[in-house]
Amino acid sequence: MAVKRTAATVPARWLAGCAALAAALAVLGPGALAPAGAVLPSAAPVGPAGDVLPPLTDTGPRPSADAVAAALSGPLSDPALGGSVGAVVIDVTTGTVVFAQDPATPRSAASTQKILTAVAVLDALGPEHRIATTASWDPGTRTVTLVGAGDPTLSSVAAEGSSLAALADEVAANVPPGPVSLVYDTTLFDGPELAPDWPPSYPATGVAAPVSALIVDRARIAGSDQREEDPSLVAAQMFATMLAERGYTVDEVRPGLTSGQVVASTESVPLAAIVAQTLTESDNDASEMLAHLAGAARSGTGSFTTGSEATLATLDSLGLDTAGMQVADGSGLSYEDTVPPQLMASLLAILADDSAPEWGWPILPGLPVAGLTGTLNDRFLGADAFAGAGRVRAKTGTLDGVSALSGTVVDADGQLLAFALMSDAATDVFAARAALDRAAAALASCGCT
């Protein structure tokens, strides 16, 4: 499909969105997106800022198919990619496909699937939405109900954003002291807690937690990357301890349905910040909860099935051809998540265009920056790919035998390109991702006119 840019500059909505995202991320802490061990400045620089990207123009020579093919021929023929590669590159200014290699065959998306999840949840709820975890009080039975709302950022300690401690303080201000029962309601999400083809070892190995509408502290076991086997119970037990510290006697903790009236609420940071950080860090747990939230917004209940339906519905609404693709989960952990590179590149071109939907602005700023942030912070640093450092923004995707990279890049002529690079028969995933890095870097250094 063709996407025509209507202005000769970076979209004003995108730049305004970046400013709003920066403000939202500030509440997550100054090191939220910094690589481990990074030294942060003690204060922001003073003075006027220069251009973030060179201005785009729809005049003058455009990237040519022959030049782009020549730039990609070496990296995409790397034996490590296993001879099974789908790739599409789009000139965002004109919407023209300037490179296509097996563009229509659906391939395993791996974690690039998180881009599709981000689109679905932003479409369903909007970037300003805040997720409210609540507590209800039934004085007749002296029951407090902790109601899970699908917030992947719920913290145990009081902080900006949502926290169990803040919720407990508000309960203490509105519920008379004495014995109480604590019920935890997780019925916003339904169905299996692990996707059908996920190994049951995922929580213990730190890949992903069971998906629940109620988790705290990212479902991590303290001092470990391992996930809790029953994150909702852990969150409820933690809340019971907090109530006890505030003078209540909690005589039981059990799952159940909400009763009584809401007496306390704690809200997350805006969804824009959650989505951006999820993409930057490639957070499996957050992605699954966001997909379930998208499904719940459309159907009333979140599940792997309704989340998949929400994703496909959003892509269809954007005019994208979803024929043949499959959505099994929100994180890309499933090999059943298959996407044609044409769809992925077209989606990114839509999001980069002035006519992008209003809700889509957090996605591109949330993509990792080559050599600097998130899952790309330690990539594009070698001499053969360094041309892409700072110029490539892309979501990574890695599974056994699968390597994918999808995002945007500014080429040597200052033109913005959207790309999707996917290999599903990689013989060595580390060598394969290095080959895809070289491909993206070749676009960055290409004077492709």
Secondary structure, 3 states (H helix, E strand, C coil): CCCCCCCCCCCHHHHHHHHHHHHHHHCCCCCCCCCCCCCCCCCCCCCCCCCCCCCCCCCCCCCCHHHHHHHHHHHHCCHHHCCCEEEEEEECCCCEEEEEECCCCCEECHHHHHHHHHHHHHHHHCCCCCCEEEEEEECCCCEEEEECCCCCCCECCCCCCCEHHHHHHHHHHHCCCCEEEEEEECCCECCCCCCCCCCCCHHHHCCCCCCCCCCCHHHECCCCCCECCCHHHHHHHHHHHHHHHCCCEEEEEEECCCCCEEEEEEECCCHHHHHHHHHHHCCHHHHHHHHHHHHHHHHCCECHHHHHHHHHHHHHHCCCCCCCCECCCCCCCCCCCEECHHHHHHHHHHHHCCCCCHHHCCHHHHCCECCCCHHHCCCCCCCCCHHHCCCEEEEEEEECCEEEEEEEEECCCCCEEEEEEEECCCCCHHHHHHHHHHHHHHHHCCCCC
